[in-house]
Amino acid sequence: MSSPSPSDDARIAIIACGALSVDISMICEQQGWAVDIHPLPPLLHNRPEQIAPSVEAQVAELAPRYERIAIGYADCGTYGALDEVCERLGVVRLPGSHCYDVYAGADVITELSAAEPGTYFLTDFLAAGFERLVWRELGLDRHPELLPDYFRHYTRVVWLATRRTPDLERAATRAAERLGLPLQIRDVGGLAAAGAGNGAGPDAGAGGLTAALATLLQPR
């Protein structure tokens, strides 16, 4: 992860969802983009009403130190509250309603959800951290009898795989087994394109998070 460089006004700060920050940092390093990543806790996703005020506070803290600030969040359950903050503060966020849109594209998520409305999505991050981020946070380690209350309307798990490693595949399989649901794997491609360059133009990355970041970092 990039370390802050407050003396370099030419750098861009990205206030990133903790669930995206490692991937964002990796892509920016591969592409040679001069950015500093400032992650917020991934567990904010369990308290989406806190995302917009947390982003606003972080923008206020970083504004004196950076020429530009970008927001590494989709809407993420804020129901427009994050957009209000972004518009008021003159910053731009990632596109989409949630991180699934960012990784796979909104059209793919719409297609999967329409085909089977009871689809529970996993990213690589959620698959790897399912026990802590979902199972324990929902109290299912202490009260497994609550499982039907939380998940009765889900019919399958779809893992949006950006890195289909054996470890992540085992983690996604365990998560689906925990929920008692079948697992389907949708490969959504690598995070960064070959032929990385130093510019953040529209051709700097291919698809998914890389393309979204390239657009986010274009000069305005």
N, C-alpha and C positions, 0 to 999 in steps of 0.2 A: 504494500500500500504506500502511496506517495506520502511523504512527510511534508507538513506545511512549510511554505517559504514566504513568510510575511513581508520580507524585504523586496521581493520580486513582484512589482505591480503588474507585470505582463501576464502573470499566471492566472488561470481560471480556477475557481473553487467549485467543486461539485458537492453539494449536500446530498448524500446518498442514503437510501434505505439500506440498513444493515444487511438485508437479504440480498442486495445487489452489489454491495460495495466491493467485494473481492473480485467479482467478474468485471465490474467497471474499472477497477484499478489495473487488472490484467490487460484489458483491451487498450486502455490509454497508454500503458507502457509499451505494448506491442506496436501501436500505431505511432508512437513518438509524440503524443499530444501532451503539452505542458499544462498539466492540471494537478491540483491537490484534492484528494478525496477526504471528505469529512463525514464519516458515517454516523447515522443515528441508530439507536438500538432496534434490532429486528423485531423485538417483541412489541414495538409500537403497532404492529399489524393486528395485535389482539386488542388494541385500544385506539382505533382509527380516529376517534375524536381528538386525540392528542397529537396527531401528525401535523396538522396545519400550524397550531401554535408552536410546536417544537421547531418546525422549519423556519417560522418567522423569527423566533428567538435566535436561531443559528445564523440567519441572514444578517440580523442586527449586529451580531458579534463579529462576523467576518467582513462586513461591508467596508470598514476602514482599511482593510488589508489587501483587498483584491480589486482588480479592475472590473472583473465580471464574476458573477455567481450563477450557476445553473443548478437545477433541482433534479436529482436522480430518483424521482418517484413518479409513478403514474398516479391516477386519482386515489387508488388504494383504499376505497371505502370511505373517503371523506365527503362524498356527495357534493362536490363543488367547493368545499371550504378551502382546499389547497389551491384551487384555481383563483379564488378571491384573493388569497394572500399573494400568489404569483403576480396577478394583474396589478395589485396595489403597490407591490415592491419592484415591479419591472423586471421580474425574473421569469425564466421559462422552465417548464418541467418536461419529463419524458411523455410521449403520447400514450394513450390507452387508458382503460379503466382500472387495470391492475397489472401486476408483473407478468401474468400469463400472456397478456397482449404484447408486452414488450419482448418476451422471448420468442413466442410463436407467431405473432401477428394476430390482429383482431379478427381477421377473416377466418383463420384456422380455429380460433377459440369459438367463434360464432357457429362454425360448421360442426365442431365436436359437441357443443352444447345443444344445438338443434337436433342432432342425431340421437342424442341421449341426454335429456335435461338433468338427469341425476348423476352428472359427472363431477367427480372430485379430482381437482388438478394438483399435481405435484411438480415443482421445479427440482433441479438438482439439490438446491439448498434445503428445500423442505423435505426431500427424501432423506438426505443425510441427517437432518436434525429433527426428524419426526417425533422421536421419543420425548425430546425436551420441549420442542416448540408447540407440539399439538397434544400429545398424549398426557404429559405432565401438566401443561398449562391449562388444559381443560379438566384436570383433576381425575382423569380416567385411570391413572395408576392407583388412586385411592378409592375411587368409586366407579369400577368398570360397569356397574349396572346402569350408568348414565349413557352408555354408548348408543343405545337405540334412540334416546332423546336427541342426541346431537346428529346422528348419521342415518336415521331411519329412511330418509328420502333419497339417499345416494344409492346408485346401482353399479357404479364402476369407478375405478381409479385410473386416471390417465397421467402417466409420467411424461412430461415435456423434457425429453433428454437432450441436453447440449453436450454432455460428456458421458457416453454410454460405457462406463467402466464397470468391471465386475463388482467392485465394492458398492457403487451407487445402484447397480441393478439389484444387488442383494438387499440394500436398504429400502428401495422402492417396493420390492416384493414383501419385505417384512411389514412395511406400512400398510400395504393392501391387506395382508393377512390379519393384521391387528383390527382392521375395519370389517373383515369378513367379506371383502369385495374382490372381484376379479381385477387383475392389473392388465392394462394395455399400455404399450410404449409407443410414443410418437417422437421420432427423431426430428428435432427442430434445427439441427445443424450446429456447426461450431460457432463460437462466440466471435471470433475475429477472422477476417478474410486473409488469404495469402496476398503477398505483395503489399504489405503495409507501407504507408507513406507518412510524410510529415504533415500533410494538410488534413483538414477536417472537412473536406468537401463531400458531396453526396456519393462519390465513388470510393471513398476511403475505406468503407467496410461493406460487407455483403450480408444483408438480412439481419433480422432479430435485433439484439441489443447493440451490436456494433453499428448498424445503420442508424438506429435511434440516437445513439451518442454522437455520431457524425453530424446529424441534423441539429442536435442540441447545441453543439459547439461551434456551429457556423457563425461567422461574424454577423452582427445585427446592427 
